[in-house]
Each structure stands twice: as structure tokens, then as C-alpha cells.
């Protein structure tokens, strides 16, 4: 037995399991396994998930070899369901935009021949003039379920038809104008997860205004994260979980009660660098009748509730649904009126978390909140010192 030949247990595994293992690796590494045994060579053609990363591309020759490798793999694959591409090489910005766009168009046309479900394109190029320009044909995929784009440009007019898309993440993406961004949202009718961060426009279209009638509501939307982007609230009325970053006042559609309020919203996180909207909070609460979890974070504004007065009526979400409230105020002077109001009128409240910047206020705030009337007998108060969001 001591001289018995070693058994290759891994190569004896079923093709399906081996392909799954290889799909978890970067595609370049997965292909390197073919040098180990002829047993592995046909498996690379069966990979359904392809992950490409150009971290080793340092010069133009290496860049073209990388593109050629992507060409070869995508052309030989029998069934592609996931395609991930990380673009970090400076060569993307050095080449002519026409040839780079043609390269992406060639890959997209190949991917369209497969039942592609997940498409992730990630770039680290921050210089606008060198940002990769994507071909418009990328946005007509009948099978695509997940689309994530980071740091890309869409210069021309686009036509969007993504009938199966459920997850859309756009991070630092440039559209030609607001009209094209609107087309993008309209072309994703069954979205469930929307994450929009720093969407910008190359040209400003003065004829396009952010009015209620422009955007259709995404009726299937479950969660949305909107940061520094003019996504209209009319598009996210049906959302259940909303994370919203605002620079100044809240949009009027959020604070004015109407028939299209956030009827399904149960979790809200609101972040801002100012407090001009705070006096309009009750209007927001009136529009969220089923809200159960609330987070409000304000940075650097000391006059938080300068003009805020207790409302005459208690919003339904506070009196009937609110269970968790987190308040974070990174200012040296903190007003506790909202916290004491919620403690007084939220009978189902289970936890109130209060985070502040100044440690000297900690004891006074704790004493004030503990001593104020509480309608909920099971509410726990947690006060801490913290920095950032």
C-alpha cells in the first residue's frame, strides 16, 4: 500500500461539480488548470460564469493579449450565464474610443447569443476624458436579470429593453442627458432592487424637467438606494426599503400628502448634510403609513430642529407601526425634540438608538431621554458616540 499510486480524487468528480468549482475562480486561473490534465480541457468550455480582471495588464501588448483572451473564451464557451469584467488598466483610456467601444460591442454581441443573466462591468477610471464608452446595444437583453455598472459613459442615444431585469446598480455612470436616463428606467419594468449612486449627465437638457408625469412607477420595486442622483420619487413609490441621500430639502413629492404615497414602505434610511428638510418630516411620515424602521442621519448641522414644532396629529406610522428608530446627529449641539416625540407617541417602539458626535453631551442626553415620558413599556434606549455613516 505504501507504493500505491496516488488517486486523483478531484478529477474523478462529476463534470457539473468541477464546473461549479472552476466558476468560482477568475477565468484566467480556471483555464490554467488545463495544463494539469486533459481531463480539465473540455471543462473550460462548459463554464457558465466568466470572471475577467485586467490587474496584470501593464502595457499595450499585454492589453491586446488580454482582449484576445476574452475573445477566445467567450467564443468557445457553450453557455454563459454570468459575465464579470474588471477594468483597471490605464490602457483602456489610452486607446482610441472607437476601437475600445468596438471591443465591447464584439463581446456584447457574443454574449447575446447566450442566456446571459448576470452582467457586471466595473471600472476604476476616474478621468472623464478616459472613461470607457459603452455601446448602446448593451441595453437590449431579454434574459438579463442583474446589471451592475461602475464608472462608464453612455454618450449617444440609447434604446433600453430589459424585460427580465430585477437588479440594477449604477455607480458613477454618465448618460448623454436626462432623457436617456429616463429611457433607462422605463426599460426595466420589473425592477426589484435599484441602486443609483452619482448618475451624471454629459449635457443638460433644459426641456426635460423632473415632474411627476415623466417617470412611471416601478411597481415591483422592493428596495432602492439613491445617492446624489435625481431619481424621482414617483419611480419608487412602491418600494418597501428605501435608503435616500439628500443635500438639502426633500422633494415635494415626498412631503406633500397625496394618493401616491409610500404605501408599502416599511424601512427608511434618510441621510443628509443639512437639516432644512426637518420641519417637513411630518409630511414625510404622513406619506409612509406602514413605516416600521426609521433611520435619520444628519451631518454638521447644529440647528437641527430650529423651527420644528410638535404636530397636532400623530402620523399613523408612529402611532401604529414604528418599532425601531435610529437617530444620528454629528453636530456639537443636538436637539432631542424628535427623539422625545417618538418616545411619547410610538406605542410599539422596541428600540431607540441615538448616536452623537460630542461626548460631553452624552450624559445630559441620556438623562433627558430616560426621564421623558414613554408610551412603550418595552422600548430600550441606546445612546453612543460615533463618527461617519
C-alpha positions in Angstrom: 0.0 0.0 0.0 2.9 2.3 0.7 3.9 2.3 -3.0 0.4 2.6 -4.3 -0.1 5.3 -6.9 -1.9 8.4 -5.6 -5.6 8.7 -6.5 -6.7 11.9 -8.2 -10.0 12.3 -6.3 -10.7 15.8 -7.8 -10.6 14.7 -11.4 -13.0 11.9 -10.6 -15.7 14.3 -9.5 -18.7 14.8 -11.9 -18.4 17.5 -14.6 -21.2 19.6 -13.0 -19.4 19.8 -9.7 -16.0 20.5 -11.3 -17.5 23.3 -13.5 -19.1 24.8 -10.4 -15.7 24.9 -8.6 -14.0 26.4 -11.7 -16.7 29.0 -12.0 -15.7 30.4 -8.6 -12.2 31.2 -9.8 -11.1 34.0 -12.0 -11.4 32.7 -15.6 -7.7 33.0 -16.3 -6.9 30.8 -13.3 -9.6 28.3 -14.3 -8.1 28.0 -17.8 -4.6 27.4 -16.3 -5.9 24.1 -14.8 -5.9 22.7 -18.3 -2.1 22.2 -18.1 -2.7 19.7 -15.3 -4.6 17.1 -17.2 -6.5 16.5 -20.5 -9.4 15.8 -18.2 -9.8 19.5 -17.4 -9.5 20.8 -21.0 -13.2 20.3 -22.1 -14.5 21.6 -18.8 -13.4 25.2 -19.6 -15.9 25.2 -22.4 -18.7 24.3 -20.0 -18.1 27.2 -17.7 -21.3 29.3 -17.2 -19.7 32.1 -15.2 -16.8 34.1 -16.6 -14.7 36.5 -14.4 -12.1 38.6 -16.1 -9.8 41.0 -14.3 -7.0 43.0 -16.1 -4.9 43.6 -13.0 -1.8 42.1 -14.7 -2.1 44.3 -17.8 0.8 46.9 -17.7 1.4 47.8 -21.3 -0.3 47.9 -24.7 0.9 44.4 -25.8 -0.4 42.8 -22.6 -3.7 44.7 -23.0 -4.3 43.3 -26.5 -3.4 39.8 -25.2 -6.0 40.3 -22.5 -8.7 41.3 -25.0 -7.8 38.4 -27.2 -8.1 36.0 -24.3 -11.6 37.4 -23.6 -12.5 36.9 -27.3 -11.3 33.3 -27.2 -13.0 32.3 -24.0 -16.4 33.9 -24.8 -16.3 32.5 -28.4 -15.6 29.0 -27.1 -18.0 28.9 -24.2 -21.1 26.8 -24.7 -23.4 28.5 -22.2 -22.7 31.8 -20.5 -25.0 33.0 -17.7 -22.6 35.3 -15.8 -20.1 37.8 -17.2 -17.9 39.9 -14.8 -15.3 42.3 -16.2 -13.0 44.5 -14.0 -11.3 47.3 -16.0 -8.4 48.8 -14.0 -5.6 49.1 -16.6 -4.7 52.5 -17.9 -4.7 51.1 -21.4 -8.5 51.4 -21.6 -8.1 55.2 -21.6 -5.1 55.3 -23.8 -6.7 53.5 -26.8 -9.0 55.2 -29.3 -12.5 55.2 -28.0 -13.7 53.8 -31.3 -11.6 50.6 -31.0 -12.4 50.2 -27.3 -16.1 50.6 -28.0 -15.8 48.1 -30.8 -14.2 45.6 -28.5 -17.1 45.9 -26.0 -19.6 45.7 -28.8 -18.0 42.5 -30.1 -18.2 41.0 -26.6 -21.8 42.1 -26.1 -22.8 40.6 -29.4 -21.2 37.3 -28.4 -23.0 37.4 -25.0 -26.3 38.0 -26.7 -26.0 34.5 -28.2 -26.2 33.1 -24.7 -28.9 33.1 -21.9 -26.9 35.7 -20.0 -28.5 36.6 -16.6 -25.8 38.5 -14.7 -23.6 41.3 -16.3 -21.2 43.2 -14.0 -18.9 45.8 -15.6 -16.5 47.6 -13.2 -14.0 50.3 -14.0 -11.7 52.3 -11.8 -11.0 55.1 -14.4 -12.0 58.4 -12.8 -10.7 60.8 -15.5 -13.8 61.7 -17.5 -12.0 62.0 -20.9 -10.6 58.5 -20.5 -13.8 56.8 -19.2 -14.8 53.8 -21.2 -17.8 54.5 -23.5 -20.2 51.6 -23.7 -22.1 50.7 -26.9 -25.9 51.3 -26.7 -26.7 47.7 -27.7 -25.7 46.6 -24.3 -29.2 47.5 -23.0 -31.3 45.2 -25.1 -31.1 41.8 -23.3 -34.2 39.7 -23.0 -32.7 37.3 -20.4 -30.6 39.7 -18.2 -31.7 39.6 -14.5 -28.8 41.5 -12.9 -26.9 44.5 -14.3 -24.2 46.4 -12.4 -22.2 49.2 -14.0 -19.4 51.3 -12.3 -17.7 54.3 -13.9 -18.8 54.1 -17.5 -20.1 56.6 -20.1 -23.1 56.4 -22.4 -22.5 59.2 -25.0 -25.2 58.5 -27.5 -28.9 58.0 -27.5 -29.9 54.6 -26.1 -32.7 52.1 -26.6 -33.4 50.1 -23.5 -35.3 46.8 -23.4 -34.6 44.8 -20.2 -37.8 42.9 -19.6 -36.3 40.4 -17.1 -34.1 42.8 -15.2 -34.6 42.7 -11.4 -31.4 44.2 -10.1 -29.9 47.4 -11.4 -26.8 49.1 -9.8 -25.4 52.3 -11.5 -22.4 53.8 -9.8 -20.7 56.9 -11.3 -22.4 56.4 -14.7 -22.6 59.2 -17.3 -25.6 59.5 -19.5 -25.9 61.8 -22.5 -28.8 63.6 -20.9 -31.7 63.3 -18.5 -33.9 61.9 -21.3 -31.6 58.9 -21.8 -31.6 58.2 -18.1 -35.4 58.3 -18.1 -35.4 55.8 -21.0 -33.2 53.5 -19.0 -35.6 53.4 -16.0 -38.6 52.9 -18.3 -36.8 50.0 -20.0 -36.7 48.0 -16.7 -40.4 47.4 -15.8 -40.0 44.6 -13.2 -37.1 46.0 -11.2 -36.9 44.8 -7.6 -33.5 46.2 -6.5 -32.4 49.7 -7.6 -29.1 51.2 -6.5 -28.3 54.6 -8.1 -25.1 56.4 -7.0 -23.8 59.6 -8.7 -25.6 59.4 -12.0 -24.5 62.4 -14.1 -25.3 64.0 -17.5 -22.9 64.9 -20.2 -25.3 67.6 -21.5 -28.1 69.3 -19.6 -31.4 69.1 -21.4 -33.3 72.2 -20.3 -36.6 71.0 -21.9 -36.6 68.0 -19.5 -37.9 68.7 -16.1 -38.4 66.4 -13.1 -42.1 66.4 -12.9 -44.4 63.7 -11.7 -45.6 62.6 -15.1 -42.2 61.9 -16.5 -41.4 58.7 -14.7 -43.6 55.6 -14.4 -43.7 53.9 -11.0 -41.7 50.7 -10.7 -44.5 48.5 -9.5 -42.3 45.6 -8.5 -39.6 47.5 -6.6 -38.7 46.2 -3.2 -35.6 48.1 -2.3 -33.9 51.3 -3.5 -30.7 53.2 -2.6 -30.4 56.6 -4.1 -27.3 58.8 -3.6 -26.7 62.1 -5.2 -28.9 61.4 -8.2 -32.1 62.9 -9.4 -34.1 59.7 -9.4 -37.7 60.9 -9.0 -39.7 59.6 -6.1 -42.5 58.9 -8.5 -40.5 56.0 -9.8 -40.0 54.4 -6.3 -43.4 54.9 -4.7 -43.9 51.1 -4.4 -40.6 50.5 -2.6 -40.5 48.6 0.7 -36.9 49.5 1.7 -35.6 53.0 0.9 -32.2 54.5 1.5 -32.2 58.1 0.4 -29.3 60.7 0.5 -30.3 64.3 0.0 -28.2 67.5 0.0 -30.9 70.0 1.0 -34.7 69.9 1.1 -36.7 66.8 0.4 -38.6 66.7 -2.9 -42.1 68.0 -2.7 -43.5 64.6 -3.8 -42.1 63.2 -0.6 -43.5 65.7 1.9 -46.9 66.6 0.4 -49.6 64.0 1.2 -51.2 62.6 -1.9 -52.8 59.4 -3.3 -49.5 58.0 -4.4 -47.7 57.9 -1.0 -45.3 55.2 0.0 -48.0 52.7 0.9 -45.5 49.7 1.1 -42.6 51.4 2.7 -41.6 49.7 6.0 -37.9 50.6 6.2 -36.5 54.1 5.6 -32.9 55.5 6.0 -32.5 59.2 5.4 -29.1 60.8 5.2 -28.3 64.5 4.6 -25.6 67.1 5.3 -28.2 69.8 6.4 -31.5 69.9 8.2 -33.6 72.2 6.0 -36.0 69.3 5.5 -36.5 68.5 9.2 -39.5 70.7 9.6 -41.1 68.7 6.7 -40.6 65.4 8.4 -44.2 65.0 9.4 -45.3 65.3 5.8 -42.9 62.5 5.0 -44.2 60.4 7.9 -47.8 61.0 6.7 -46.8 59.6 3.3 -45.3 56.4 4.9 -48.3 54.9 6.8 -46.7 51.5 7.4 -43.2 52.5 8.3 -41.7 50.2 10.9 -38.0 51.1 10.9 -36.6 54.6 10.7 -33.0 55.9 10.5 -32.2 59.6 10.2 -28.6 60.8 10.0 -27.6 64.5 9.8 -24.0 65.7 9.4 -22.6 69.0 10.7 -25.9 71.0 11.2 -26.3 72.3 14.7 -29.7 73.9 14.3 -31.4 70.6 13.7 -34.9 71.4 14.6 -34.7 75.1 14.9 -38.2 75.8 13.6 -39.8 72.4 14.2 -42.9 72.2 16.3 -44.8 69.2 17.6 -47.6 68.4 15.1 -51.2 68.5 16.2 -51.9 64.9 14.9 -49.7 61.9 15.2 -48.8 60.2 11.9 -50.2 56.7 11.6 -46.8 55.1 11.1 -45.7 56.4 14.5 -48.8 55.6 16.4 -49.4 52.1 14.8 -46.3 50.6 13.2 -42.9 52.1 14.2 -40.7 49.6 16.0 -37.2 50.8 15.5 -35.7 54.3 15.4 -32.1 55.3 14.9 -31.1 59.0 15.1 -27.6 60.1 14.3 -26.6 63.8 14.6 -22.9 64.6 14.0 -23.2 68.2 15.4 -21.9 69.8 18.6 -25.4 71.0 19.5 -28.1 68.3 19.4 -31.8 68.9 19.8 -33.7 65.9 21.2 -37.2 67.0 20.3 -37.8 64.4 17.6 -36.5 61.6 19.9 -38.7 62.6 22.8 -41.7 63.0 20.4 -41.3 59.5 19.1 -40.9 58.1 22.6 -44.1 59.8 23.6 -46.3 58.7 20.7 -44.9 55.3 19.4 -46.5 52.5 21.5 -44.9 49.7 19.5 -41.4 51.1 19.7 -38.8 48.5 20.8 -35.5 50.3 20.4 -34.4 53.9 20.1 -30.7 54.3 19.1 -29.2 57.8 19.4 -25.7 58.5 18.2 -24.0 61.8 18.7 -20.6 63.4 17.9 -19.8 65.3 21.2 -19.0 63.0 24.1 -19.7 65.9 26.5 -23.4 65.8 25.7 -23.7 62.1 26.2 -24.7 62.1 29.9 -27.2 65.0 29.5 -28.9 63.4 26.5 -29.1 60.1 28.3 -30.7 61.7 31.4 -33.2 63.6 29.3 -34.3 60.7 27.2 -34.6 58.3 30.1 -36.7 60.8 32.1 -39.0 61.8 29.3 -42.5 60.1 29.0 -42.5 56.8 27.1 -45.7 55.2 25.8 -43.9 51.9 25.0 -43.0 49.9 28.1 -40.7 47.6 26.2 -38.6 50.3 24.5 -34.8 50.2 25.0 -32.8 53.4 24.7 -29.2 53.1 23.4 -27.0 56.2 23.3 -23.5 56.2 21.9 -20.7 58.2 20.4 -19.9 57.7 16.7 -18.4 59.1 13.6 -19.5 59.0 10.0 -22.3 57.0 8.4 
